[in-house]
Amino acid sequence: MQCPKCGAENPAGKILCRVCGARLRPASAGTTPGGSGISETDEELRRRLSY
């Protein structure tokens, strides 16, 4: 799967690009996976997942 932002190739089924962290496919209804109804931007997601 090719990243729409940077063009890097990523393994099929991934949600975020391994190079730039961009979302590879749209999130269902723009909510977190838990379905809490809380919207999360790409930047918030990157911040939460970075270490």
N, C-alpha and C positions, 0 to 999 in steps of 0.2 A: 504494500500500500504506500503510495507516494504522498508526502506531506504537501498540503496546499500552500503552506507559507514558505518553507525553505527548499522543498523539492527532494528532501532526503527519503530514501527507501526505508520502510519500516515493516516489521513482520505483520502478517495479516492478523486481525483481531485486536490490535493495540488501539488504545483510545487517545494517547498523547504521543507526539513525535519524540523519538529518543534523542534527537539533536537539538531542536529548538523549544520543545514543550508545547507546541500548538496542538489544538484539538484536531484529531484526524477525522472524526465523524461527529455529526451532531448529537448532542445529548438528548435523550428523550424528554421532551417538554421543558428542557432547560432547568431541570432540578437535579439535586444530588441523587446518587444511586439508591439511597435509603427511602426515597419518595417522600421526604419530609415537606416538600413544597418550597424549600428555601433555595433560591437561585444562587448559583455560584459562578463568578466570572472566571475566565481562564487564568487571570493574574492571581486571584485568590486561591485557585486550585494549585498553581505552581508554587506559591508561597507555602501552602500547607504540606505539599509533598516534598519540598526541598529540605535538605539537611546539611 
